[in-house]
Amino acid sequence: MSDRPNAFTSPATWLRRLLVVQESGLALVILLFCVALALLSGTAATLDFRKVPAGATVTETDAAITVVHDGETKVYSKQGVGTMPGAGDGSSLVARSIRPIIAPARTGWELRGAGDDQSLRRTRLRNTFLNLENLMEVLVNSSFIAVLAVGVTCVITLGGIDLSIGSTYALAAIFGAIALRYPFSEGFPQATLGGGQALWWGVLALGALMLVGGNALKGMRFTHDADAGVAVRTSPGVLIWVGLGLLIAAGWQFMDAMQAVGSRVQSGELPRSPLPGISGVMLALIVCGLVGGVCGWINGALIVGLRVHPFIITLGTMAAYRGLTALPTNAQSVGYLADPSPNGPSPAGFQDIIKFTFLGVTPVPVLVMILVCLLGVFFLTQTVLGRRVFAIGGNETAAAYAGIPVGRVKTITYTIMGALAGVAAFLYLGYFGGAEPAAGTGYELKAIAAAVIGGASLSGGRGSALGAVLGAILVQLIDNGMVMLRIDQSYNNIVLGGAIIAAVVLDQLKSRLVPTGR
């Protein structure tokens, strides 16, 4: 019988294999980082406030405040570091000598006001890092970067790079805000081209026809007329490019028409009347995802068609897309929130859904981040296209000889990257209630850092969607930790750059020491 240890029974072997996995090591780093921040960040005073219900009976002693309302008795301690539910007769509370990391109340409750204006207040010391509000803020801010990082991981695994994701994010957000701000009560946007609607409709129809026709002809074999001795050739690529260009021109004019009416809303000439509920969510998701997908497709098509390194192409489109964000609105921010209704609260809108609060937390951005992570894991590990991405990143020449359509896979991957930038813009738009041309500045560095820290190899052939999400959380923890420790924010990019270098160096060391690790 072999003396080789069984991975399922040997704790040492199991632990070794667990630590070799990139994601588990990163999760351990995040845990240790959180513990360090909890211990070093200190405490801050916050104010708890509770309104005494009208008609309640309030009894105050030296030790406690008793509030009786609708047959329910609540007792609040005025002394000690903690409180326990009091007995029905309003007896004094027993202070608990518990010292968790999150500091409990230390000054007790106070009764303020008189009559119907009575309220209970207390000053509470709590850890500035390890509290629910701060941790949720870290997760929500991480969600924007994490969605981008999953797309960047796909591109880096392919052997490419995308520096334009921050600009794509901003452009998608601006267009989404314009669409959400448009008062649909005024009717369908009247887009024009050359001073008339007929030409706009003609360009739209011609662009769609050329795009469909080019895709239909793409891949067809050339025919040869033997009698005439002339080869009949087609150029589907030209048709696709021209068709897409016409559609982009028509789409730009359409958004310009929405912006023209929306500017009247911004000035107060027209009332704000955004789409309610799920309609606004669908509109924002479609517009942001479509704009981002088109930007990504352009990146991929230029890289494949011109055979230029993706660093150069995306560096150029980063500047171009950023410039486009200022054109529709003259570099002004765009808000879409409805004016308060004089007859009561406005109907639930897009932001109300994205910022839905449950038990004091805002879970929707985090849930979207988790969903994108799961889809990214499925795409890279369980689909044919995902396996082709790994193959091309590992050896592009061998992949081409194996029959993999390298150009098509690259274009699709960059399109997915752009669409995910649109999804991140969708979250940003819903969470903040508007968009600005400067949105996403520096996000390309954070997303690439998250992907690299999460295990993506800059030489291609290796990457993990889960690692990208964990990397995004760690990047956001670094930002949050510098705030908690009161370190000058000018050092953020220095620390982030150092984290990228350290991640790459450690990854190379791990590959040399443990060649069987992934």
C-alpha positions as CSV (number, residue, x, y, z in Angstrom):
1,M,0.0,0.0,0.0
2,S,1.3,3.5,-0.9
3,D,2.4,5.7,1.9
4,R,1.4,8.8,-0.1
5,P,-1.0,11.0,2.1
6,N,-4.6,11.2,1.0
7,A,-5.7,14.8,0.3
8,F,-9.1,14.0,1.8
9,T,-7.7,12.7,5.1
10,S,-4.4,14.5,5.6
11,P,-4.9,18.0,7.1
12,A,-1.4,19.1,6.0
13,T,-1.9,18.1,2.4
14,W,-5.4,19.7,2.3
15,L,-4.1,22.9,3.8
16,R,-1.2,23.0,1.4
17,R,-3.4,22.6,-1.6
18,L,-5.8,25.2,-0.3
19,L,-3.1,27.8,0.1
20,V,-1.8,27.1,-3.4
21,V,-5.1,28.1,-4.8
22,Q,-5.0,31.9,-5.7
23,E,-8.5,32.7,-4.4
24,S,-8.1,31.1,-1.0
25,G,-4.8,32.9,-0.4
26,L,-6.4,36.2,-1.4
27,A,-9.3,35.5,0.9
28,L,-6.9,35.0,3.8
29,V,-5.1,38.2,2.9
30,I,-8.4,40.1,3.0
31,L,-9.3,38.6,6.4
32,L,-6.0,39.5,7.9
33,F,-6.3,43.0,6.4
34,C,-9.7,43.5,7.9
35,V,-8.4,42.3,11.4
36,A,-5.5,44.8,11.2
37,L,-7.8,47.7,10.2
38,A,-10.2,46.8,13.0
39,L,-7.4,46.9,15.5
40,L,-5.7,50.0,14.2
41,S,-8.6,52.3,13.0
42,G,-9.8,53.3,16.5
43,T,-13.3,54.4,17.6
44,A,-15.6,57.2,16.8
45,A,-18.7,58.6,18.6
46,T,-22.1,58.3,16.9
47,L,-25.5,59.4,18.0
48,D,-28.5,57.1,18.4
49,F,-31.9,58.7,18.3
50,R,-35.3,57.3,19.0
51,K,-38.5,59.3,19.0
52,V,-40.8,58.5,21.9
53,P,-44.3,57.6,20.4
54,A,-47.1,60.0,21.0
55,G,-49.2,59.0,24.0
56,A,-46.5,56.8,25.6
57,T,-46.0,56.8,29.3
58,V,-42.4,57.6,30.3
59,T,-40.9,56.9,33.7
60,E,-37.4,58.0,34.5
61,T,-35.1,56.9,37.4
62,D,-31.4,57.4,38.1
63,A,-30.7,54.0,36.4
64,A,-33.2,53.7,33.6
65,I,-35.9,55.1,31.4
66,T,-39.1,53.1,31.0
67,V,-41.4,53.7,28.0
68,V,-44.8,52.1,27.9
69,H,-46.8,52.3,24.7
70,D,-49.7,50.1,23.5
71,G,-49.1,47.6,26.2
72,E,-45.4,47.2,25.3
73,T,-42.7,48.1,27.8
74,K,-39.2,49.1,26.8
75,V,-36.5,50.0,29.3
76,Y,-33.4,51.9,28.4
77,S,-30.3,51.9,30.6
78,K,-28.8,55.3,31.6
79,Q,-25.7,53.7,33.0
80,G,-23.2,51.0,32.1
81,V,-21.7,49.8,28.9
82,G,-24.6,47.8,27.6
83,T,-28.3,47.1,28.1
84,M,-30.5,44.1,28.7
85,P,-34.3,44.0,28.3
86,G,-35.9,45.1,31.5
87,A,-38.7,43.3,33.3
88,G,-42.3,44.3,32.9
89,D,-42.3,46.2,36.1
90,G,-39.6,48.6,34.8
91,S,-36.9,47.3,37.2
92,S,-33.3,48.6,36.7
93,L,-31.2,47.1,34.0
94,V,-28.0,45.1,34.6
95,A,-25.0,46.5,32.8
96,R,-23.1,43.9,30.8
97,S,-19.3,43.9,31.0
98,I,-18.7,42.9,27.4
99,R,-15.8,44.3,25.4
100,P,-16.2,43.3,21.7
101,I,-14.2,44.9,18.9
102,I,-17.3,47.0,18.2
103,A,-17.6,49.2,21.3
104,P,-21.1,49.3,22.8
105,A,-22.8,52.3,24.4
106,R,-20.8,53.9,27.1
107,T,-22.7,57.0,28.1
108,G,-26.2,55.5,28.3
109,W,-29.6,56.9,27.2
110,E,-30.9,60.4,27.9
111,L,-34.4,61.7,27.8
112,R,-34.8,65.0,25.8
113,G,-37.8,67.3,25.3
114,A,-41.2,67.3,26.8
115,G,-44.7,66.3,25.8
116,D,-45.0,64.9,22.2
117,D,-41.4,66.1,21.4
118,Q,-39.7,63.6,23.8
119,S,-36.9,61.6,22.4
120,L,-34.2,59.2,23.6
121,R,-30.6,59.8,22.7
122,R,-27.2,58.2,23.5
123,T,-23.7,58.6,22.3
124,R,-22.2,55.4,21.2
125,L,-18.5,54.6,20.6
126,R,-17.9,52.1,17.8
127,N,-15.0,50.9,15.7
128,T,-14.6,53.2,12.7
129,F,-13.8,50.2,10.4
130,L,-15.7,47.3,11.8
131,N,-19.2,48.5,11.6
132,L,-22.1,47.6,9.3
133,E,-22.3,51.0,7.5
134,N,-18.6,51.1,6.6
135,L,-18.4,47.4,5.6
136,M,-21.4,47.8,3.3
137,E,-19.8,50.9,1.8
138,V,-16.7,48.9,1.1
139,L,-18.7,46.2,-0.7
140,V,-20.9,48.6,-2.6
141,N,-17.9,50.6,-3.8
142,S,-16.1,47.3,-4.7
143,S,-19.1,46.3,-6.8
144,F,-18.4,48.9,-9.5
145,I,-14.7,47.9,-9.7
146,A,-15.4,44.2,-9.4
147,V,-17.8,44.1,-12.4
148,L,-15.1,45.9,-14.5
149,A,-12.4,43.5,-13.1
150,V,-14.3,40.4,-14.3
151,G,-14.3,41.8,-17.8
152,V,-10.7,42.8,-17.6
153,T,-9.8,39.4,-16.4
154,C,-11.3,37.9,-19.5
155,V,-9.3,40.3,-21.7
156,I,-6.0,39.7,-19.8
157,T,-6.5,36.0,-19.9
158,L,-6.9,36.4,-23.7
159,G,-3.5,38.0,-23.8
160,G,-4.8,41.6,-24.2
161,I,-5.4,44.7,-22.2
162,D,-8.1,47.4,-22.1
163,L,-7.2,50.9,-20.9
164,S,-10.5,52.4,-22.1
165,I,-12.8,50.8,-19.5
166,G,-13.0,53.9,-17.3
167,S,-13.9,56.1,-20.3
168,T,-16.4,53.5,-21.6
169,Y,-18.0,53.4,-18.1
170,A,-18.4,57.2,-18.1
171,L,-19.8,57.3,-21.7
172,A,-22.4,54.5,-20.9
173,A,-23.4,56.3,-17.7
174,I,-23.9,59.7,-19.4
175,F,-26.0,58.1,-22.2
176,G,-28.0,56.1,-19.6
177,A,-28.7,59.3,-17.5
178,I,-29.9,61.2,-20.7
179,A,-32.3,58.3,-21.4
180,L,-33.6,58.2,-17.9
181,R,-34.0,62.0,-17.7
182,Y,-36.1,62.2,-20.9
183,P,-39.8,63.0,-20.2
184,F,-41.6,60.2,-22.1
185,S,-44.8,62.0,-21.4
186,E,-43.7,64.3,-24.2
187,G,-43.8,61.5,-26.7
188,F,-41.1,59.6,-28.7
189,P,-37.9,61.5,-29.3
190,Q,-37.9,63.2,-32.7
191,A,-34.4,62.5,-34.0
192,T,-33.3,64.4,-37.1
193,L,-30.4,64.3,-39.6
194,G,-29.7,67.1,-42.0
195,G,-32.7,69.0,-40.7
196,G,-35.3,66.3,-41.3
197,Q,-36.6,63.1,-39.9
198,A,-36.8,61.2,-43.2
199,L,-33.1,61.2,-43.7
200,W,-32.5,59.9,-40.1
201,W,-34.9,57.0,-40.7
202,G,-33.2,56.3,-44.1
203,V,-29.7,56.2,-42.4
204,L,-31.1,53.9,-39.7
205,A,-32.7,51.5,-42.1
206,L,-29.6,51.5,-44.4
207,G,-27.2,50.9,-41.5
208,A,-29.3,48.0,-40.3
209,L,-29.6,46.5,-43.8
210,M,-25.8,46.7,-44.4
211,L,-25.0,45.2,-41.0
212,V,-27.3,42.3,-41.5
213,G,-26.2,41.8,-45.1
214,G,-22.5,42.0,-44.1
215,N,-23.0,39.3,-41.5
216,A,-24.9,37.1,-43.9
217,L,-22.1,37.3,-46.5
218,K,-19.4,36.9,-43.9
219,G,-17.9,33.4,-44.2
220,M,-19.4,32.7,-47.6
221,R,-17.0,31.3,-50.2
222,F,-16.1,33.5,-53.2
223,T,-17.6,32.3,-56.5
224,H,-16.0,32.2,-59.9
225,D,-17.7,32.7,-63.2
226,A,-15.9,30.3,-65.6
227,D,-17.4,31.7,-68.8
228,A,-16.4,35.3,-68.0
229,G,-13.2,34.4,-66.3
230,V,-13.9,36.9,-63.6
231,A,-13.9,36.2,-59.8
232,V,-17.0,37.6,-58.1
233,R,-15.8,38.9,-54.7
234,T,-17.6,40.3,-51.8
235,S,-16.4,42.5,-48.9
236,P,-18.6,41.7,-45.9
237,G,-16.2,43.4,-43.5
238,V,-16.7,46.7,-45.3
239,L,-20.4,46.3,-45.2
240,I,-20.4,45.6,-41.5
241,W,-18.1,48.6,-40.7
242,V,-20.2,51.0,-42.8
243,G,-23.4,49.7,-41.5
244,L,-22.2,50.0,-37.9
245,G,-21.0,53.5,-38.6
246,L,-24.4,54.5,-39.9
247,L,-26.2,53.0,-36.9
248,I,-23.8,54.8,-34.5
249,A,-24.5,58.1,-36.3
250,A,-28.3,57.5,-36.1
251,G,-28.0,56.5,-32.5
252,W,-26.0,59.6,-31.7
253,Q,-28.6,61.8,-33.2
254,F,-31.3,59.9,-31.3
255,M,-29.5,60.6,-28.0
256,D,-29.0,64.2,-29.1
257,A,-32.7,64.6,-29.5
258,M,-33.3,63.2,-26.0
259,Q,-30.6,65.5,-24.6
260,A,-32.3,68.5,-26.3
261,V,-35.6,67.8,-24.6
262,G,-33.8,66.7,-21.4
263,S,-32.0,70.1,-21.1
264,R,-35.4,71.7,-20.9
265,V,-36.2,69.4,-18.0
266,Q,-32.9,70.4,-16.3
267,S,-33.7,74.1,-16.6
268,G,-37.2,73.5,-15.1
269,E,-39.1,74.3,-18.3
270,L,-40.5,70.8,-18.4
271,P,-41.4,68.6,-15.3
272,R,-39.3,65.5,-14.6
273,S,-41.3,62.4,-15.3
274,P,-38.9,59.4,-15.3
275,L,-40.1,55.9,-16.0
276,P,-41.3,54.2,-12.8
277,G,-39.8,51.1,-11.3
278,I,-38.7,48.2,-13.5
279,S,-39.2,50.2,-16.7
280,G,-36.5,52.6,-15.6
281,V,-34.2,49.6,-14.6
282,M,-34.7,48.0,-18.0
283,L,-34.1,51.2,-19.9
284,A,-30.9,52.0,-18.0
285,L,-29.6,48.5,-18.4
286,I,-30.3,48.3,-22.1
287,V,-28.8,51.8,-22.9
288,C,-25.7,51.4,-20.7
289,G,-25.0,47.8,-21.8
290,L,-25.5,48.7,-25.5
291,V,-23.3,51.7,-25.4
292,G,-20.6,49.8,-23.5
293,G,-20.9,46.8,-25.8
294,V,-20.5,49.0,-28.9
295,C,-17.4,50.6,-27.4
296,G,-15.9,47.2,-26.6
297,W,-16.8,45.9,-30.1
298,I,-14.9,48.9,-31.7
299,N,-11.9,48.1,-29.5
300,G,-11.9,44.5,-30.6
301,A,-12.5,45.2,-34.2
302,L,-9.7,47.7,-34.4
303,I,-7.3,45.4,-32.7
304,V,-8.1,42.5,-35.0
305,G,-8.6,44.5,-38.2
306,L,-5.5,46.8,-37.9
307,R,-3.4,44.2,-36.1
308,V,-2.1,46.7,-33.7
309,H,-1.2,45.9,-30.1
310,P,-4.3,46.4,-27.8
311,F,-2.3,48.7,-25.5
312,I,-2.1,51.3,-28.3
313,I,-5.7,50.9,-29.6
314,T,-7.3,51.1,-26.1
315,L,-5.0,54.0,-25.2
316,G,-6.4,55.9,-28.1
317,T,-10.0,54.9,-27.5
318,M,-9.6,55.8,-23.8
319,A,-9.0,59.4,-24.9
320,A,-11.6,59.3,-27.6
321,Y,-14.4,57.9,-25.4
322,R,-13.5,60.3,-22.6
323,G,-13.8,63.2,-25.1
324,L,-17.2,61.9,-26.3
325,T,-18.6,62.1,-22.8
326,A,-18.4,65.9,-22.8
327,L,-20.1,66.5,-26.2
328,P,-23.8,65.7,-25.5
329,T,-24.0,67.7,-22.3
330,N,-21.3,70.3,-22.8
331,A,-19.3,68.6,-20.0
332,Q,-22.2,69.1,-17.5
333,S,-23.5,66.5,-15.1
334,V,-26.8,64.8,-15.8
335,G,-29.3,64.0,-13.1
336,Y,-32.6,62.1,-13.6
337,L,-34.3,62.0,-10.2
338,A,-37.9,63.1,-10.1
339,D,-39.1,66.3,-8.4
340,P,-40.9,65.7,-5.1
341,S,-44.6,65.2,-5.7
342,P,-46.9,67.8,-3.9
343,N,-49.4,65.0,-3.3
344,G,-47.1,62.6,-1.6
345,P,-44.0,60.6,-2.4
346,S,-43.2,59.9,-6.0
347,P,-43.6,56.4,-7.3
348,A,-40.6,54.0,-6.9
349,G,-38.1,54.7,-9.6
350,F,-34.7,53.3,-10.8
351,Q,-32.7,54.6,-7.8
352,D,-35.2,53.3,-5.3
353,I,-34.7,49.8,-6.7
354,I,-30.9,50.0,-6.9
355,K,-30.6,51.6,-3.4
356,F,-33.3,49.3,-1.8
357,T,-32.4,49.1,1.9
358,F,-32.9,45.9,3.9
359,L,-32.0,45.8,7.6
360,G,-29.9,48.9,7.2
361,V,-27.9,47.6,4.2
362,T,-28.0,48.2,0.4
363,P,-27.8,44.7,-1.1
364,V,-28.6,45.2,-4.8
365,P,-25.1,46.4,-6.0
366,V,-23.5,43.5,-4.0
367,L,-26.0,41.0,-5.4
368,V,-25.2,42.2,-9.0
369,M,-21.5,41.8,-8.2
370,I,-22.0,38.3,-7.1
371,L,-24.1,37.5,-10.1
372,V,-21.5,38.8,-12.5
373,C,-18.9,36.8,-10.6
374,L,-20.8,33.6,-11.0
375,L,-21.5,34.3,-14.7
376,G,-17.8,35.1,-15.2
377,V,-16.7,31.8,-13.5
378,F,-19.2,29.9,-15.7
379,F,-18.0,31.6,-18.8
380,L,-14.3,31.0,-18.3
381,T,-14.6,27.4,-17.0
382,Q,-17.7,25.9,-18.6
383,T,-18.1,27.3,-22.1
384,V,-16.3,26.7,-25.3
385,L,-15.6,30.4,-25.8
386,G,-14.1,30.5,-22.3
387,R,-11.7,27.6,-23.1
388,R,-10.8,29.3,-26.4
389,V,-9.9,32.5,-24.4
390,F,-7.5,30.4,-22.3
391,A,-6.1,28.7,-25.4
392,I,-5.4,32.0,-27.2
393,G,-3.8,33.5,-24.2
394,G,-1.6,30.5,-23.7
395,N,-0.4,30.4,-27.3
396,E,-2.1,32.4,-30.0
397,T,-0.2,30.7,-32.8
398,A,-1.0,27.2,-31.6
399,A,-4.7,28.2,-31.1
400,A,-4.9,29.5,-34.7
401,Y,-3.3,26.2,-36.1
402,A,-5.9,24.3,-33.9
403,G,-8.7,26.0,-35.9
404,I,-9.8,28.5,-33.3
405,P,-11.2,31.7,-34.9
406,V,-8.8,34.0,-33.0
407,G,-10.1,37.2,-34.4
408,R,-13.7,36.4,-33.7
409,V,-12.9,35.3,-30.1
410,K,-11.0,38.5,-29.5
411,T,-13.8,40.7,-30.8
412,I,-16.4,38.9,-28.7
413,T,-14.3,39.1,-25.6
414,Y,-13.7,42.8,-26.0
415,T,-17.4,43.3,-26.6
416,I,-18.2,41.4,-23.3
417,M,-15.7,43.7,-21.6
418,G,-17.5,46.8,-22.9
419,A,-20.9,45.4,-21.9
420,L,-19.7,44.7,-18.4
421,A,-18.4,48.3,-18.2
422,G,-22.0,49.3,-19.1
423,V,-23.3,47.1,-16.3
424,A,-21.0,48.8,-13.8
425,A,-22.2,52.2,-15.2
426,F,-25.8,51.0,-14.7
427,L,-25.0,50.4,-11.0
428,Y,-23.2,53.7,-10.6
429,L,-26.1,55.5,-12.3
430,G,-28.7,53.9,-10.0
431,Y,-26.7,54.4,-6.8
432,F,-25.8,58.1,-7.3
433,G,-28.8,59.3,-9.2
434,G,-26.9,60.8,-12.1
435,A,-23.7,60.8,-14.1
436,E,-20.8,63.2,-14.8
437,P,-18.2,63.2,-17.6
438,A,-15.4,62.6,-15.1
439,A,-17.0,59.4,-13.8
440,G,-14.6,56.4,-13.8
441,T,-11.4,58.3,-14.0
442,G,-8.7,56.0,-12.8
443,Y,-10.9,53.0,-12.8
444,E,-8.8,51.3,-15.5
445,L,-5.9,51.1,-13.0
446,K,-8.1,49.8,-10.2
447,A,-9.7,47.2,-12.4
448,I,-6.4,46.0,-13.8
449,A,-5.0,45.9,-10.3
450,A,-7.9,43.8,-9.1
451,A,-7.5,41.4,-12.0
452,V,-3.8,41.0,-11.5
453,I,-4.0,40.7,-7.7
454,G,-6.8,38.1,-8.3
455,G,-4.4,35.9,-10.3
456,A,-4.6,37.0,-13.9
457,S,-1.3,36.7,-15.7
458,L,-0.4,39.7,-17.8
459,S,1.3,37.3,-20.3
460,G,-2.1,35.6,-20.9
461,G,-3.5,32.1,-20.4
462,R,-4.5,32.4,-16.8
463,G,-7.2,34.3,-14.9
464,S,-10.1,33.9,-12.4
465,A,-13.4,35.8,-12.2
466,L,-13.6,35.0,-8.5
467,G,-10.1,36.2,-7.9
468,A,-10.9,39.4,-9.8
469,V,-13.8,40.1,-7.4
470,L,-11.7,39.3,-4.3
471,G,-9.0,41.6,-5.8
472,A,-11.5,44.4,-6.2
473,I,-12.5,44.0,-2.6
474,L,-8.9,44.2,-1.5
475,V,-8.3,47.3,-3.7
476,Q,-11.2,49.0,-2.0
477,L,-10.1,47.9,1.4
478,I,-6.8,49.6,0.7
479,D,-8.6,52.9,-0.1
480,N,-10.8,52.5,2.9
481,G,-8.0,51.6,5.2
482,M,-6.0,54.7,4.2
483,V,-9.1,56.8,5.2
484,M,-9.5,54.9,8.4
485,L,-5.8,55.4,9.3
486,R,-5.9,59.1,8.3
487,I,-3.2,58.7,5.6
488,D,-3.0,61.4,3.0
489,Q,-5.1,60.3,0.0
490,S,-2.3,61.4,-2.4
491,Y,-0.6,58.1,-1.6
492,N,-3.5,56.0,-2.9
493,N,-2.1,55.4,-6.3
494,I,1.4,54.8,-4.9
495,V,0.1,52.0,-2.7
496,L,-2.0,50.6,-5.5
497,G,0.9,50.5,-7.9
498,G,3.0,48.8,-5.2
499,A,0.3,46.2,-4.7
500,I,0.3,45.4,-8.5
501,I,4.0,45.0,-8.5
502,A,3.9,42.8,-5.4
503,A,1.1,40.7,-6.8
504,V,3.0,40.0,-10.0
505,V,6.3,39.2,-8.2
506,L,4.6,36.9,-5.7
507,D,2.8,35.2,-8.5
508,Q,6.0,34.5,-10.3
509,L,7.7,33.2,-7.1
510,K,4.7,30.9,-6.4
511,S,4.9,29.6,-10.0
512,R,8.6,28.7,-9.5
513,L,8.3,27.2,-6.0
514,V,5.0,25.4,-6.7
515,P,4.9,24.6,-10.4
516,T,1.8,22.4,-10.0
517,G,-0.3,25.4,-8.7
518,R,-2.6,27.3,-10.9
